[in-house]
Amino acid sequence: IFSSSVCHSVKCRGSMIMNRSSSSSSHSLRGGCIFILALLLIEAEGQELINSDFLDDHDLNEWSIPDSFQPSPLRRLAFGSCNKQRLQQPLWDSIIDFEPQIWLWTGDAIYASIHSPDGLDQGYALQHLNPGYQRLLNAGIRVDGTYDDHDFGLNDFGRKLPFREASQARFLDFLRVGPASRRRARRGAYSAHVFGAPPRQAKVLLLDTRFHRDDHAVPSVGAAPFPLATVIAAAGRWACACLGIGADYGGDVLGDEQWRWLDAQLANSTAAVHIIVSSVQVLSSNPIFESWMHFPR
């Protein structure tokens, strides 16, 4: 599990992960806490990770194609989230000095929380103007990632966001994904990226936990236009967890199509290391925050 850190070194040799992380959560792109969660699934060399009964051969071939391939093994990556584009971002030089092969946005690359795509355009444009981020881009460090709620559009929102297709398109524009990419035709910002060849191959799987996600068992009021809406939403999640409300809730996070894609990406994969990135917490003991624990399915 990667949590509350900025940079990690990944050495793909058998099943070994070399972790270089911050000893404190006080470092972030905006000077406060940085909330990151990536789930690592590690497979011993030569073993099959998943033997899928859910997909037929056609599905496996169709859904298992990666969105990008880099011939060089993955040795070092950096990632971060919860970045307020209007504040100073002092860490970019440290990230550049770390010399990662790729920078991953793992949610909330900007804070928009707006009711139309125009606010997303403004937020992404402002982030691109940040001098430190410009230096990262000019250094030739590859950038990719996924969004969370604030760069998706509205706090705590999922599939009911009225402009979710436009939001996905704006995010791919921000990442500079080409118009001919298969990601442009996909419903959701999830993607797969392969580095190196077996036996030192790594696969990065970026999930979209917003585009298809159902409401909570008790829908969040986090985006409501009244004071303390976010506090009330957090209190509601806490109360539901304490009272067992939604313990058998059937709401989904990824949607059927993305589950098929994820299954295919893992089934018979040749990668030695799989890095699965979720923009919301996967393993959490605090029900106040949005996490997978609120969707027991």
C-alpha positions in Angstrom: 0.0 0.0 0.0 1.3 3.5 -0.9 -0.1 6.1 1.5 0.8 9.6 2.5 4.0 9.8 0.5 5.2 11.4 -2.7 7.9 9.3 -4.4 8.6 5.6 -4.5 11.2 3.5 -6.3 9.9 0.4 -7.8 12.4 -2.3 -8.7 10.9 -5.1 -10.8 13.0 -8.1 -10.0 10.9 -11.1 -9.2 8.5 -9.9 -6.5 10.6 -7.3 -4.8 9.3 -3.8 -4.2 11.8 -1.1 -3.1 9.9 1.6 -1.3 11.2 5.2 -0.9 8.6 7.2 0.9 8.3 10.3 3.0 8.6 9.7 6.7 6.0 12.4 7.3 2.7 13.3 5.8 3.6 17.0 6.1 5.0 17.2 2.6 2.6 17.8 -0.3 2.1 19.7 -3.5 0.1 22.3 -1.6 2.0 22.3 1.7 -0.6 20.2 3.6 -1.4 16.6 3.8 -1.3 14.6 0.6 -3.7 11.7 0.3 -2.6 8.9 -1.9 -3.6 5.3 -2.1 -2.3 2.7 -4.6 -2.8 -1.0 -4.1 0.0 -3.3 -5.1 -0.7 -6.8 -6.3 2.5 -8.7 -6.5 2.8 -12.0 -8.4 5.7 -14.5 -8.2 7.5 -14.8 -11.6 5.9 -17.4 -13.8 2.7 -17.8 -11.9 -0.7 -17.0 -13.3 -2.3 -14.1 -11.4 -6.0 -14.8 -12.4 -7.5 -17.7 -14.2 -10.7 -16.0 -15.4 -14.0 -17.7 -15.8 -15.7 -14.4 -16.3 -14.3 -13.6 -19.8 -14.2 -15.5 -23.0 -11.2 -15.5 -25.4 -12.6 -12.6 -27.4 -13.0 -10.5 -24.2 -9.5 -11.3 -23.0 -8.0 -10.2 -26.3 -10.2 -7.1 -26.6 -9.8 -5.8 -23.0 -6.3 -6.9 -22.2 -4.5 -4.5 -24.7 -2.5 -1.9 -22.8 -2.9 1.7 -23.6 0.8 2.3 -23.6 4.0 0.3 -23.7 7.5 1.4 -22.6 10.4 -0.9 -23.5 12.4 0.2 -20.5 11.7 -1.6 -17.1 10.0 0.5 -14.5 12.6 1.5 -11.9 11.1 4.7 -10.4 7.7 6.4 -10.4 6.3 9.4 -8.5 2.7 10.2 -7.7 0.6 12.6 -5.9 -2.9 14.0 -5.4 -5.1 16.7 -3.7 -3.4 19.6 -5.5 -4.9 23.0 -5.2 -3.9 24.8 -8.4 -4.2 28.3 -6.8 -1.7 27.7 -4.1 2.1 27.4 -4.2 3.5 24.0 -5.1 7.0 23.8 -3.8 7.6 20.1 -4.3 8.0 20.0 -8.1 11.8 20.6 -8.0 12.2 17.8 -5.6 10.1 15.5 -7.8 12.2 16.5 -10.8 15.4 15.8 -8.9 14.0 12.3 -8.0 14.1 11.6 -11.8 11.0 9.4 -12.1 10.1 7.8 -15.3 6.5 8.8 -14.9 4.4 11.1 -12.7 1.0 9.8 -11.8 -1.9 12.1 -10.8 -3.9 9.8 -8.4 -6.9 12.1 -7.9 -7.7 15.8 -7.5 -5.1 17.2 -9.8 -7.1 20.4 -9.4 -9.9 21.6 -7.2 -12.8 22.7 -9.4 -16.1 21.7 -7.7 -18.2 23.4 -10.3 -21.5 22.9 -12.1 -20.2 23.1 -15.7 -17.1 22.0 -17.6 -15.9 25.6 -17.9 -14.5 25.5 -14.4 -12.5 22.5 -15.3 -10.9 24.3 -18.3 -9.9 27.2 -16.0 -8.5 24.9 -13.3 -6.4 22.9 -15.7 -5.2 26.0 -17.6 -4.0 27.5 -14.3 -2.2 24.3 -13.3 -0.4 24.2 -16.6 0.8 27.7 -15.9 2.5 26.7 -12.7 6.2 27.2 -13.1 7.2 24.1 -11.2 4.8 21.9 -13.2 6.0 23.4 -16.4 9.6 22.4 -15.4 8.4 18.8 -14.8 6.8 18.7 -18.3 9.8 20.3 -19.9 12.1 17.8 -18.2 10.5 15.1 -20.3 8.9 13.2 -17.4 5.9 11.4 -18.6 2.6 12.4 -17.0 -0.5 10.2 -16.6 -3.2 9.5 -14.0 -6.8 9.4 -13.0 -9.2 11.8 -11.5 -11.1 12.0 -8.2 -14.2 14.0 -7.3 -12.8 17.5 -7.3 -11.3 17.2 -10.8 -14.2 15.1 -11.9 -16.5 18.1 -11.2 -18.3 18.0 -7.8 -17.5 16.8 -4.3 -18.4 13.2 -3.6 -20.1 12.7 -7.1 -20.1 9.6 -9.2 -22.0 8.5 -12.2 -24.8 11.1 -11.7 -22.5 14.0 -12.6 -24.5 15.6 -15.4 -21.4 16.4 -17.5 -19.3 13.3 -16.8 -18.4 12.7 -20.5 -17.2 16.3 -20.8 -15.2 15.9 -17.5 -13.4 12.8 -18.8 -12.6 14.6 -22.1 -11.2 17.6 -20.2 -9.0 15.4 -18.0 -7.6 13.5 -21.0 -6.9 16.9 -22.6 -5.0 17.9 -19.4 -2.9 14.7 -19.7 -2.4 15.4 -23.4 -3.8 12.1 -24.5 -4.0 12.1 -28.3 -7.3 12.3 -30.2 -6.7 8.9 -31.8 -6.1 7.1 -28.5 -8.6 4.3 -27.6 -8.9 6.1 -24.3 -11.0 8.8 -26.0 -13.7 6.3 -26.9 -13.8 4.7 -23.5 -16.5 5.4 -21.0 -14.3 6.3 -18.1 -10.7 7.4 -17.5 -9.3 4.0 -16.6 -6.1 2.9 -18.4 -3.3 0.3 -18.5 0.4 1.0 -19.0 3.1 -1.7 -19.4 6.8 -1.1 -18.7 9.5 -3.5 -19.8 9.4 -7.2 -20.9 9.2 -10.4 -18.8 10.6 -11.3 -16.3 11.0 -7.6 -15.2 7.7 -6.3 -16.6 5.5 -4.0 -14.6 1.9 -3.0 -15.3 0.2 0.1 -14.0 -3.6 0.0 -13.9 -5.3 3.3 -13.2 -8.9 2.9 -12.1 -11.8 5.3 -12.6 -13.7 5.3 -9.3 -16.1 8.1 -10.4 -17.6 7.7 -13.8 -19.6 4.6 -13.1 -19.8 4.8 -9.3 -23.3 4.6 -7.7 -24.4 6.8 -4.8 -23.6 5.8 -1.3 -26.3 3.8 0.5 -27.3 7.2 2.0 -26.5 9.7 -0.8 -23.9 12.3 0.1 -24.8 15.9 0.4 -21.1 16.9 0.0 -21.8 19.1 -3.0 -24.9 20.8 -1.7 -24.7 24.6 -1.7 -25.1 25.2 2.0 -22.6 25.7 4.9 -20.9 22.6 6.4 -22.2 20.4 3.6 -18.9 18.4 3.5 -18.9 18.0 7.3 -22.5 16.7 7.2 -21.6 14.3 4.4 -18.6 13.0 6.4 -20.8 12.6 9.5 -23.3 10.7 7.5 -20.7 8.2 6.3 -19.5 7.8 9.9 -23.1 7.2 11.2 -23.9 4.7 8.4 -20.8 2.7 9.3 -21.4 2.8 13.0 -25.1 1.8 12.6 -24.5 -0.8 9.9 -26.5 1.1 7.4 -25.5 -0.1 3.9 -23.7 -3.2 5.2 -25.3 -5.2 2.5 -25.6 -2.4 0.0 -25.1 -3.5 -3.7 -23.8 -0.2 -5.1 -20.9 -0.5 -7.5 -17.7 1.5 -7.9 -16.3 0.5 -11.2 -19.3 -0.5 -13.4 -19.6 -3.7 -15.4 -17.5 -2.6 -18.3 -14.5 -1.5 -16.1 -14.7 -4.7 -14.1 -14.4 -6.7 -17.4 -11.5 -4.6 -18.4 -9.7 -5.1 -15.0 -10.4 -8.8 -15.1 -8.9 -9.0 -18.6 -5.9 -6.9 -17.7 -5.0 -9.3 -14.8 -6.0 -12.6 -16.4 -2.9 -14.4 -17.7 -0.8 -11.2 -17.4 2.9 -11.5 -18.0 3.8 -8.7 -15.6 5.8 -9.5 -12.5 4.4 -6.5 -10.6 0.9 -4.9 -10.9 0.3 -1.5 -9.5 -3.4 -0.7 -9.2 -4.2 2.9 -8.5 -7.5 3.9 -6.8 -8.3 7.6 -6.2 -10.3 6.7 -3.1 -9.1 4.8 -0.1 -9.0 1.0 -0.5 -8.0 -0.1 3.0 -9.4 2.3 5.6 -10.3 2.2 9.2 -11.9 5.6 9.1 -15.4 5.7 7.7 -15.5 9.5 7.6 -13.8 9.5 4.2 -15.0 8.1 0.9 -13.6 4.6 0.5 -14.3 1.2 -0.9 -15.6 0.1 2.5 -18.8 2.0 1.8 -19.4 -0.3 -1.2 -19.2 -3.8 0.1 -20.1 -5.4 -3.2 
